[in-house]
């Protein structure tokens, strides 16, 4: 399947194919999960150091 590259409303070129959208969504979910974990670890370290 060929990528369908099109400019989005911000003018950035994006792949509008569904599989890429799913991949991007999954990456964003993973990134959000990692950010939450990092914040949890950071706040835990603060509590320990107090």
Phi and psi in radians as a Rosetta constraint file:
Dihedral C 1 N 2 CA 2 C 2 CIRCULARHARMONIC -1.457 0.35
Dihedral N 2 CA 2 C 2 N 3 CIRCULARHARMONIC 2.531 0.35
Dihedral C 2 N 3 CA 3 C 3 CIRCULARHARMONIC -1.220 0.35
Dihedral N 3 CA 3 C 3 N 4 CIRCULARHARMONIC 2.516 0.35
Dihedral C 3 N 4 CA 4 C 4 CIRCULARHARMONIC -1.925 0.35
Dihedral N 4 CA 4 C 4 N 5 CIRCULARHARMONIC 1.620 0.35
Dihedral C 4 N 5 CA 5 C 5 CIRCULARHARMONIC -1.523 0.35
Dihedral N 5 CA 5 C 5 N 6 CIRCULARHARMONIC 2.155 0.35
Dihedral C 5 N 6 CA 6 C 6 CIRCULARHARMONIC -2.462 0.35
Dihedral N 6 CA 6 C 6 N 7 CIRCULARHARMONIC 2.627 0.35
Dihedral C 6 N 7 CA 7 C 7 CIRCULARHARMONIC -1.260 0.35
Dihedral N 7 CA 7 C 7 N 8 CIRCULARHARMONIC 2.366 0.35
Dihedral C 7 N 8 CA 8 C 8 CIRCULARHARMONIC -1.543 0.35
Dihedral N 8 CA 8 C 8 N 9 CIRCULARHARMONIC -3.050 0.35
Dihedral C 8 N 9 CA 9 C 9 CIRCULARHARMONIC -1.128 0.35
Dihedral N 9 CA 9 C 9 N 10 CIRCULARHARMONIC -0.354 0.35
Dihedral C 9 N 10 CA 10 C 10 CIRCULARHARMONIC -1.506 0.35
Dihedral N 10 CA 10 C 10 N 11 CIRCULARHARMONIC -0.080 0.35
Dihedral C 10 N 11 CA 11 C 11 CIRCULARHARMONIC 1.567 0.35
Dihedral N 11 CA 11 C 11 N 12 CIRCULARHARMONIC -0.002 0.35
Dihedral C 11 N 12 CA 12 C 12 CIRCULARHARMONIC -1.432 0.35
Dihedral N 12 CA 12 C 12 N 13 CIRCULARHARMONIC 2.532 0.35
Dihedral C 12 N 13 CA 13 C 13 CIRCULARHARMONIC -1.391 0.35
Dihedral N 13 CA 13 C 13 N 14 CIRCULARHARMONIC 2.209 0.35
Dihedral C 13 N 14 CA 14 C 14 CIRCULARHARMONIC -2.293 0.35
Dihedral N 14 CA 14 C 14 N 15 CIRCULARHARMONIC 2.668 0.35
Dihedral C 14 N 15 CA 15 C 15 CIRCULARHARMONIC -1.520 0.35
Dihedral N 15 CA 15 C 15 N 16 CIRCULARHARMONIC 1.983 0.35
Dihedral C 15 N 16 CA 16 C 16 CIRCULARHARMONIC -1.574 0.35
Dihedral N 16 CA 16 C 16 N 17 CIRCULARHARMONIC 0.131 0.35
Dihedral C 16 N 17 CA 17 C 17 CIRCULARHARMONIC -1.235 0.35
Dihedral N 17 CA 17 C 17 N 18 CIRCULARHARMONIC 2.595 0.35
Dihedral C 17 N 18 CA 18 C 18 CIRCULARHARMONIC -1.101 0.35
Dihedral N 18 CA 18 C 18 N 19 CIRCULARHARMONIC -0.699 0.35
Dihedral C 18 N 19 CA 19 C 19 CIRCULARHARMONIC -1.077 0.35
Dihedral N 19 CA 19 C 19 N 20 CIRCULARHARMONIC -0.664 0.35
Dihedral C 19 N 20 CA 20 C 20 CIRCULARHARMONIC -1.201 0.35
Dihedral N 20 CA 20 C 20 N 21 CIRCULARHARMONIC -0.669 0.35
Dihedral C 20 N 21 CA 21 C 21 CIRCULARHARMONIC -1.075 0.35
Dihedral N 21 CA 21 C 21 N 22 CIRCULARHARMONIC -0.733 0.35
Dihedral C 21 N 22 CA 22 C 22 CIRCULARHARMONIC -1.106 0.35
Dihedral N 22 CA 22 C 22 N 23 CIRCULARHARMONIC -0.765 0.35
Dihedral C 22 N 23 CA 23 C 23 CIRCULARHARMONIC -1.085 0.35
Dihedral N 23 CA 23 C 23 N 24 CIRCULARHARMONIC -0.783 0.35
Dihedral C 23 N 24 CA 24 C 24 CIRCULARHARMONIC -1.078 0.35
Dihedral N 24 CA 24 C 24 N 25 CIRCULARHARMONIC -0.742 0.35
Dihedral C 24 N 25 CA 25 C 25 CIRCULARHARMONIC -1.087 0.35
Dihedral N 25 CA 25 C 25 N 26 CIRCULARHARMONIC -0.759 0.35
Dihedral C 25 N 26 CA 26 C 26 CIRCULARHARMONIC -1.108 0.35
Dihedral N 26 CA 26 C 26 N 27 CIRCULARHARMONIC -0.753 0.35
Dihedral C 26 N 27 CA 27 C 27 CIRCULARHARMONIC -1.062 0.35
Dihedral N 27 CA 27 C 27 N 28 CIRCULARHARMONIC -0.731 0.35
Dihedral C 27 N 28 CA 28 C 28 CIRCULARHARMONIC -1.130 0.35
Dihedral N 28 CA 28 C 28 N 29 CIRCULARHARMONIC -0.678 0.35
Dihedral C 28 N 29 CA 29 C 29 CIRCULARHARMONIC -1.101 0.35
Dihedral N 29 CA 29 C 29 N 30 CIRCULARHARMONIC -0.768 0.35
Dihedral C 29 N 30 CA 30 C 30 CIRCULARHARMONIC -1.119 0.35
Dihedral N 30 CA 30 C 30 N 31 CIRCULARHARMONIC -0.775 0.35
Dihedral C 30 N 31 CA 31 C 31 CIRCULARHARMONIC -1.068 0.35
Dihedral N 31 CA 31 C 31 N 32 CIRCULARHARMONIC -0.755 0.35
Dihedral C 31 N 32 CA 32 C 32 CIRCULARHARMONIC -1.092 0.35
Dihedral N 32 CA 32 C 32 N 33 CIRCULARHARMONIC -0.753 0.35
Dihedral C 32 N 33 CA 33 C 33 CIRCULARHARMONIC -1.065 0.35
Dihedral N 33 CA 33 C 33 N 34 CIRCULARHARMONIC -0.742 0.35
Dihedral C 33 N 34 CA 34 C 34 CIRCULARHARMONIC -1.150 0.35
Dihedral N 34 CA 34 C 34 N 35 CIRCULARHARMONIC -0.724 0.35
Dihedral C 34 N 35 CA 35 C 35 CIRCULARHARMONIC -1.075 0.35
Dihedral N 35 CA 35 C 35 N 36 CIRCULARHARMONIC -0.721 0.35
Dihedral C 35 N 36 CA 36 C 36 CIRCULARHARMONIC -1.113 0.35
Dihedral N 36 CA 36 C 36 N 37 CIRCULARHARMONIC -0.718 0.35
Dihedral C 36 N 37 CA 37 C 37 CIRCULARHARMONIC -1.109 0.35
Dihedral N 37 CA 37 C 37 N 38 CIRCULARHARMONIC -0.768 0.35
Dihedral C 37 N 38 CA 38 C 38 CIRCULARHARMONIC -1.082 0.35
Dihedral N 38 CA 38 C 38 N 39 CIRCULARHARMONIC -0.753 0.35
Dihedral C 38 N 39 CA 39 C 39 CIRCULARHARMONIC -1.105 0.35
Dihedral N 39 CA 39 C 39 N 40 CIRCULARHARMONIC -0.709 0.35
Dihedral C 39 N 40 CA 40 C 40 CIRCULARHARMONIC -1.108 0.35
Dihedral N 40 CA 40 C 40 N 41 CIRCULARHARMONIC -0.752 0.35
Dihedral C 40 N 41 CA 41 C 41 CIRCULARHARMONIC -1.136 0.35
Dihedral N 41 CA 41 C 41 N 42 CIRCULARHARMONIC -0.751 0.35
Dihedral C 41 N 42 CA 42 C 42 CIRCULARHARMONIC -1.090 0.35
Dihedral N 42 CA 42 C 42 N 43 CIRCULARHARMONIC -0.764 0.35
Dihedral C 42 N 43 CA 43 C 43 CIRCULARHARMONIC -1.222 0.35
Dihedral N 43 CA 43 C 43 N 44 CIRCULARHARMONIC -0.553 0.35
Dihedral C 43 N 44 CA 44 C 44 CIRCULARHARMONIC -1.151 0.35
Dihedral N 44 CA 44 C 44 N 45 CIRCULARHARMONIC -0.740 0.35
Dihedral C 44 N 45 CA 45 C 45 CIRCULARHARMONIC -1.097 0.35
Dihedral N 45 CA 45 C 45 N 46 CIRCULARHARMONIC -0.707 0.35
Dihedral C 45 N 46 CA 46 C 46 CIRCULARHARMONIC -1.061 0.35
Dihedral N 46 CA 46 C 46 N 47 CIRCULARHARMONIC -0.752 0.35
Dihedral C 46 N 47 CA 47 C 47 CIRCULARHARMONIC -1.113 0.35
Dihedral N 47 CA 47 C 47 N 48 CIRCULARHARMONIC -0.698 0.35
Dihedral C 47 N 48 CA 48 C 48 CIRCULARHARMONIC -1.175 0.35
Dihedral N 48 CA 48 C 48 N 49 CIRCULARHARMONIC -0.683 0.35
Dihedral C 48 N 49 CA 49 C 49 CIRCULARHARMONIC -1.357 0.35
Dihedral N 49 CA 49 C 49 N 50 CIRCULARHARMONIC -0.235 0.35
